[in-house]
Amino acid sequence: SWVRLRRLPPETLLVARFSGRATAERLNAAGRELVAEARAQGLRLSGPARLMFYDDPFTMPWNRRNEVAYPVAR
């Protein structure tokens, strides 16, 4: 099977969403903004950044949905 579903424990993520091409520059900028926001809000990040891309390669850049997320310690 190509897809396997599994149940994961709940978690809290600090997320930045943006559209367009997910270039290294844009991903790094979104990650830096999240780290700055976490510091400003007094949140402790508990893991590395997660990069999430939701569209196929044929989706026009202005319609692409991307996210950068960091897990937040409870």
C-alpha positions as CSV (number, residue, x, y, z in Angstrom):
1,S,0.0,0.0,0.0
2,W,1.3,3.5,-0.9
3,V,-0.6,5.3,1.9
4,R,-0.8,4.3,5.5
5,L,-2.9,6.2,8.1
6,R,-1.8,6.4,11.7
7,R,-3.1,8.2,14.7
8,L,-0.8,10.8,16.2
9,P,-1.1,12.5,19.6
10,P,-2.6,16.1,19.5
11,E,-0.1,18.9,19.4
12,T,0.0,22.7,19.0
13,L,1.7,24.2,16.1
14,L,2.7,27.8,15.3
15,V,2.0,28.1,11.6
16,A,2.7,30.6,8.8
17,R,0.8,30.1,5.5
18,F,1.7,31.7,2.2
19,S,0.9,31.2,-1.5
20,G,3.2,31.1,-4.5
21,R,6.3,29.1,-5.1
22,A,8.0,27.7,-2.0
23,T,11.5,28.8,-2.6
24,A,14.2,28.3,0.0
25,E,14.3,32.1,0.5
26,R,10.5,32.3,1.2
27,L,10.6,29.2,3.5
28,N,13.5,30.6,5.5
29,A,11.8,34.0,5.8
30,A,8.5,32.4,7.0
31,G,10.5,30.4,9.5
32,R,12.4,33.4,10.8
33,E,9.1,35.3,11.2
34,L,7.6,32.4,13.2
35,V,10.7,32.2,15.5
36,A,10.4,36.0,16.1
37,E,6.6,35.7,16.8
38,A,7.2,32.8,19.3
39,R,9.8,35.0,21.2
40,A,7.4,38.0,21.2
41,Q,4.6,35.8,22.6
42,G,6.8,34.0,25.1
43,L,6.3,30.6,23.4
44,R,8.9,27.8,23.5
45,L,9.3,25.9,20.2
46,S,9.8,22.2,20.8
47,G,11.1,20.9,17.5
48,P,12.4,21.7,14.0
49,A,10.4,23.5,11.4
50,R,7.9,21.4,9.3
51,L,7.4,22.3,5.7
52,M,4.0,21.5,4.2
53,F,3.0,21.7,0.6
54,Y,-0.5,20.9,-0.6
55,D,-0.7,21.2,-4.3
56,D,0.5,19.3,-7.3
57,P,3.3,20.6,-9.5
58,F,0.8,21.8,-12.2
59,T,-1.0,24.2,-9.9
60,M,-0.4,27.8,-10.9
61,P,1.9,29.6,-8.4
62,W,-0.6,32.1,-7.2
63,N,-2.9,29.2,-6.2
64,R,-0.4,27.2,-4.3
65,R,-0.8,26.7,-0.6
66,N,2.3,26.3,1.6
67,E,2.9,26.3,5.3
68,V,5.9,26.4,7.7
69,A,5.1,25.2,11.2
70,Y,6.9,24.7,14.5
71,P,5.6,22.6,17.3
72,V,5.0,24.6,20.5
73,A,5.8,23.2,24.0
74,R,2.8,22.9,26.2
